[in-house]
Amino acid sequence: MTKPSPLKKKPAPKKPAAPPQAAAAFDETLPEIEALSPDRLIAINLDIPRVVSQVLGVLPGLRALRSAIAERLPTHELASLDRLEAYALAAWYAHLAWLSSGGAENALKPLLAEAAPLRENLLSDAEALARRGLLDADTVAEIRAGQGYIDTANDLVALSALFTASWSEVAGRTAATEEEVRRAGEIGPQILAALGVREHGKGPGPTEAADRRARAFSLLVHAYDQARRAVTYLRWDEGDADAIAPSLYKGRTGRAASSSDAAAAPADEAPAALPAPAPTGTAAPTGTAAPSGPGAALNGAPFTG
């Protein structure tokens, strides 16, 4: 018998939490991050801000299936599902800390000058698409409600993820360009990083930051992959598993993906393990570039904006 979908509507990417909340999740998750075996590290061939936004967006659907997973898959590790939000925010914070190790503290003003019109243009385009039912109206309204520098940065991340996830449906129906979408995904994290440097100085060194970023990303991807496997089993007959928990690799083939992405992987393909996992304190994994943009010291202290 076909079971009703746990989704009330198609999941849409959500903007990440502000740095203080992400820092708390990172601190809570740090023992797991540091304990991750080197052979569990995954090459960072996805754009981390987009992945975080996507995972946060599908959490309600995953949580709606929790009781069914517990009942029908008694050996499934529910702890990884319960901690998926914390893993996502920890990966977000680790990414910002990695950006902080690049320096360029004085870049905040030009970034903000670029961000304000870019946010407004993309928001206006998103609202027009939402009125036509092509983007989720509630998600767009939530982005519009943001105020201050931190919200501006997170709004750009969310807008980039939102457009990227639906680019095949909205391309040709909007004035927004792939370059604008890509740029929004780049400068959002850079603004948060630069704000942190302005307030608190630099954070961890590049090698430590890169190692923690790789570990936090790997922890998130492994946990999400396990959740997708459970959803696929439960919803096999209904055929809606990919709508509830879409592949993190879906939608990466267009130029709208961030420039921090490595070569595209086929949709639904599991990420390849690093051929020679980097131990703690090594350089960034293959497929990433050393941060060259502005950075932030993200030490858990409150951000202003």
C-alpha positions as CSV (number, residue, x, y, z in Angstrom):
1,M,0.0,0.0,0.0
2,T,1.3,3.4,-0.9
3,K,2.1,5.5,2.1
4,P,1.5,9.3,2.1
5,S,4.6,11.4,1.6
6,P,5.9,13.1,4.8
7,L,6.4,16.3,2.7
8,K,3.9,19.0,2.6
9,K,5.8,20.7,-0.2
10,K,9.1,20.3,-2.0
11,P,12.0,21.0,0.4
12,A,13.9,24.2,-0.3
13,P,17.4,25.2,0.9
14,K,17.5,27.1,4.2
15,K,20.0,29.8,5.2
16,P,22.6,28.7,7.7
17,A,22.6,29.9,11.3
18,A,24.5,32.9,12.4
19,P,28.2,32.2,13.4
20,P,27.5,32.1,17.2
21,Q,25.0,29.3,16.8
22,A,27.2,27.5,14.3
23,A,30.1,27.9,16.7
24,A,28.1,26.2,19.5
25,A,27.3,23.3,17.2
26,F,31.0,23.0,16.2
27,D,32.2,23.0,19.8
28,E,29.6,20.3,20.6
29,T,30.6,18.2,17.6
30,L,34.4,18.7,17.9
31,P,35.1,15.4,19.8
32,E,33.5,13.5,16.9
33,I,35.3,15.7,14.3
34,E,38.7,15.0,15.9
35,A,38.0,11.3,16.4
36,L,37.0,10.7,12.7
37,S,39.3,8.0,11.3
38,P,41.6,9.3,8.4
39,D,40.2,6.6,6.1
40,R,36.7,8.2,6.5
41,L,37.8,11.5,5.1
42,I,36.1,12.6,1.9
43,A,37.4,14.8,-0.9
44,I,35.7,18.2,-0.7
45,N,34.2,18.2,-4.2
46,L,31.0,19.9,-3.2
47,D,30.3,23.6,-2.3
48,I,30.0,23.4,1.5
49,P,27.6,26.4,2.0
50,R,25.2,24.9,-0.6
51,V,25.4,21.5,1.0
52,V,24.7,23.0,4.5
53,S,21.7,24.9,3.1
54,Q,20.4,21.8,1.3
55,V,20.7,19.6,4.4
56,L,19.0,22.1,6.6
57,G,16.2,22.4,4.1
58,V,15.4,18.6,4.0
59,L,15.6,18.1,7.8
60,P,11.8,18.4,8.4
61,G,11.1,15.6,5.9
62,L,13.7,13.4,7.5
63,R,12.5,14.0,11.0
64,A,8.9,13.1,9.9
65,L,10.2,9.7,9.0
66,R,12.2,9.1,12.2
67,S,9.6,6.9,13.9
68,A,9.2,4.8,10.7
69,I,13.0,4.4,10.5
70,A,13.1,3.3,14.2
71,E,10.3,0.8,13.7
72,R,11.3,-0.7,10.4
73,L,15.1,-0.3,10.5
74,P,16.0,-1.2,14.1
75,T,19.7,-1.4,13.4
76,H,19.9,2.0,11.8
77,E,21.9,4.5,13.8
78,L,19.3,7.1,14.7
79,A,21.9,9.2,16.5
80,S,23.4,10.3,13.2
81,L,20.0,11.4,12.0
82,D,19.3,13.2,15.3
83,R,22.6,15.0,15.0
84,L,22.4,15.9,11.4
85,E,21.6,19.6,12.1
86,A,24.5,19.9,14.4
87,Y,26.8,18.3,11.8
88,A,25.6,20.7,9.2
89,L,26.2,23.8,11.4
90,A,29.6,22.4,12.5
91,A,30.6,22.0,8.8
92,W,29.4,25.6,8.1
93,Y,31.4,27.0,11.0
94,A,34.5,24.9,10.0
95,H,34.2,26.3,6.5
96,L,34.1,29.9,7.9
97,A,37.1,29.2,10.1
98,W,39.0,27.9,7.1
99,L,38.2,31.1,5.2
100,S,39.5,33.0,8.2
101,S,43.0,31.5,7.8
102,G,43.4,33.4,4.5
103,G,43.6,36.8,6.1
104,A,42.6,39.9,4.0
105,E,40.9,41.5,7.0
106,N,40.5,44.8,5.1
107,A,38.2,43.5,2.4
108,L,34.9,43.9,4.3
109,K,33.9,47.3,3.0
110,P,34.1,46.4,-0.7
111,L,32.4,43.0,-0.1
112,L,29.5,44.8,1.6
113,A,29.3,47.3,-1.2
114,E,29.0,44.4,-3.7
115,A,26.7,42.4,-1.5
116,A,23.9,44.9,-1.0
117,P,22.8,45.3,-4.6
118,L,23.5,41.6,-5.4
119,R,21.2,40.5,-2.6
120,E,18.5,42.9,-3.7
121,N,18.6,41.9,-7.3
122,L,18.5,38.2,-6.5
123,L,15.8,38.7,-4.0
124,S,13.6,40.6,-6.4
125,D,14.1,37.9,-9.0
126,A,13.4,35.2,-6.5
127,E,10.2,36.9,-5.4
128,A,9.0,37.1,-9.0
129,L,9.7,33.4,-9.5
130,A,7.9,32.6,-6.2
131,R,4.8,34.4,-7.4
132,R,4.8,32.1,-10.4
133,G,5.3,29.1,-8.2
134,L,8.8,28.3,-9.4
135,L,10.5,29.0,-6.0
136,D,9.2,28.4,-2.5
137,A,7.5,31.6,-1.4
138,D,8.0,31.0,2.4
139,T,11.7,30.5,1.9
140,V,12.0,33.7,-0.1
141,A,10.0,35.6,2.5
142,E,12.3,34.4,5.2
143,I,15.3,35.6,3.3
144,R,13.7,39.0,2.8
145,A,13.1,39.4,6.5
146,G,16.9,39.4,7.2
147,Q,18.6,42.5,8.5
148,G,22.2,43.5,9.2
149,Y,25.5,42.3,7.9
150,I,25.2,38.7,9.2
151,D,21.8,38.3,7.6
152,T,23.0,39.8,4.4
153,A,25.8,37.2,4.2
154,N,23.6,34.3,5.1
155,D,20.9,35.6,2.7
156,L,23.4,35.4,-0.2
157,V,24.3,31.8,0.7
158,A,20.6,30.9,0.8
159,L,19.8,32.6,-2.4
160,S,22.7,31.0,-4.2
161,A,21.6,27.5,-2.9
162,L,17.9,28.2,-3.8
163,F,18.6,29.3,-7.4
164,T,21.2,26.5,-7.9
165,A,18.7,23.8,-6.7
166,S,16.1,25.0,-9.1
167,W,18.2,26.3,-12.0
168,S,16.9,23.8,-14.5
169,E,13.4,25.1,-13.9
170,V,14.1,28.8,-13.6
171,A,16.9,29.3,-16.2
172,G,15.5,31.5,-19.0
173,R,12.6,32.7,-16.8
174,T,14.6,35.2,-14.7
175,A,17.0,38.1,-15.1
176,A,19.4,36.5,-12.6
177,T,22.5,35.1,-14.2
178,E,24.6,32.0,-13.3
179,E,27.5,34.4,-12.5
180,E,25.4,36.3,-10.0
181,V,24.2,33.1,-8.3
182,R,27.8,31.8,-8.2
183,R,29.1,35.1,-6.8
184,A,26.4,35.2,-4.1
185,G,27.6,31.8,-2.9
186,E,31.2,33.0,-2.7
187,I,30.9,36.4,-1.0
188,G,28.4,35.4,1.7
189,P,30.9,33.3,3.6
190,Q,33.6,35.8,2.8
191,I,31.6,38.5,4.5
192,L,31.1,36.4,7.7
193,A,34.8,35.6,7.7
194,A,35.8,39.3,7.3
195,L,33.4,40.3,10.1
196,G,35.0,37.8,12.4
197,V,38.5,39.1,11.7
198,R,37.4,42.6,12.3
199,E,35.9,41.7,15.6
200,H,38.2,39.1,17.0
201,G,41.4,38.7,14.9
202,K,42.5,35.7,13.1
203,G,41.5,32.2,14.2
204,P,43.3,28.8,13.7
205,G,46.2,28.4,11.3
206,P,45.6,27.2,7.7
207,T,46.6,23.6,8.3
208,E,44.5,23.1,11.4
209,A,41.5,24.9,9.8
210,A,41.8,22.9,6.6
211,D,41.9,19.6,8.6
212,R,38.9,20.4,10.7
213,R,37.0,21.6,7.7
214,A,37.7,18.3,5.9
215,R,36.7,16.3,9.0
216,A,33.5,18.2,9.6
217,F,32.5,18.0,6.0
218,S,33.1,14.2,6.0
219,L,31.1,13.7,9.1
220,L,28.2,15.6,7.6
221,V,28.3,13.7,4.3
222,H,28.5,10.3,6.0
223,A,25.5,11.1,8.2
224,Y,23.4,12.4,5.4
225,D,24.3,9.4,3.2
226,Q,23.1,7.1,5.9
227,A,19.8,9.1,6.2
228,R,19.3,8.8,2.4
229,R,19.8,5.1,2.5
230,A,17.1,4.7,5.2
231,V,14.7,6.9,3.2
232,T,15.4,5.0,0.0
233,Y,14.5,1.8,1.8
234,L,11.3,3.1,3.4
235,R,10.0,5.0,0.3
236,W,11.1,2.5,-2.4
237,D,7.6,1.7,-3.5
238,E,6.5,5.3,-3.4
239,G,9.4,6.5,-5.6
240,D,9.8,9.8,-3.8
241,A,13.0,9.2,-1.8
242,D,15.0,11.6,-3.9
243,A,12.4,14.3,-3.3
244,I,12.6,13.8,0.4
245,A,16.4,13.5,0.6
246,P,18.0,14.5,-2.7
247,S,21.6,13.7,-3.6
248,L,24.1,16.3,-2.5
249,Y,25.6,16.0,-6.0
250,K,22.4,16.9,-7.8
251,G,22.5,20.2,-9.8
252,R,26.3,20.5,-9.8
253,T,26.9,20.4,-13.5
254,G,26.0,24.0,-14.3
255,R,28.3,27.0,-13.9
256,A,26.1,28.3,-11.1
257,A,28.0,26.0,-8.8
258,S,30.6,27.8,-6.6
259,S,34.1,28.0,-7.9
260,S,35.2,26.0,-4.8
261,D,33.6,22.9,-6.3
262,A,35.9,20.4,-7.8
263,A,35.1,18.3,-10.9
264,A,31.4,17.4,-11.1
265,A,30.3,13.9,-9.9
266,P,27.3,12.1,-11.3
267,A,24.1,12.6,-9.4
268,D,23.5,10.1,-6.6
269,E,27.2,8.9,-6.8
270,A,28.7,8.4,-3.5
271,P,31.7,10.8,-2.9
272,A,35.1,9.2,-3.4
273,A,37.3,8.6,-0.5
274,L,40.7,10.3,-0.5
275,P,43.3,8.0,-2.0
276,A,45.8,9.1,0.7
277,P,43.9,10.6,3.6
278,A,45.5,13.6,5.2
279,P,46.3,13.2,8.9
280,T,45.6,15.9,11.4
281,G,47.6,19.1,10.7
282,T,48.1,18.6,6.9
283,A,47.2,20.8,4.0
284,A,43.7,21.1,2.5
285,P,42.4,18.0,0.7
286,T,42.7,17.5,-3.0
287,G,40.0,19.5,-4.8
288,T,40.2,22.6,-2.6
289,A,42.2,25.7,-3.0
290,A,43.9,27.6,-0.2
291,P,41.6,30.5,0.8
292,S,42.6,33.7,-0.9
293,G,39.6,35.8,0.0
294,P,38.9,37.5,3.3
295,G,38.9,35.4,6.5
296,A,37.6,35.5,10.0
297,A,38.6,34.5,13.4
298,L,35.6,32.4,14.4
299,N,36.3,31.6,18.0
300,G,32.7,31.4,19.2
301,A,32.5,35.1,20.3
302,P,29.3,36.9,19.3
303,F,29.3,38.7,15.9
304,T,28.0,42.1,15.4
305,G,26.2,43.5,12.4
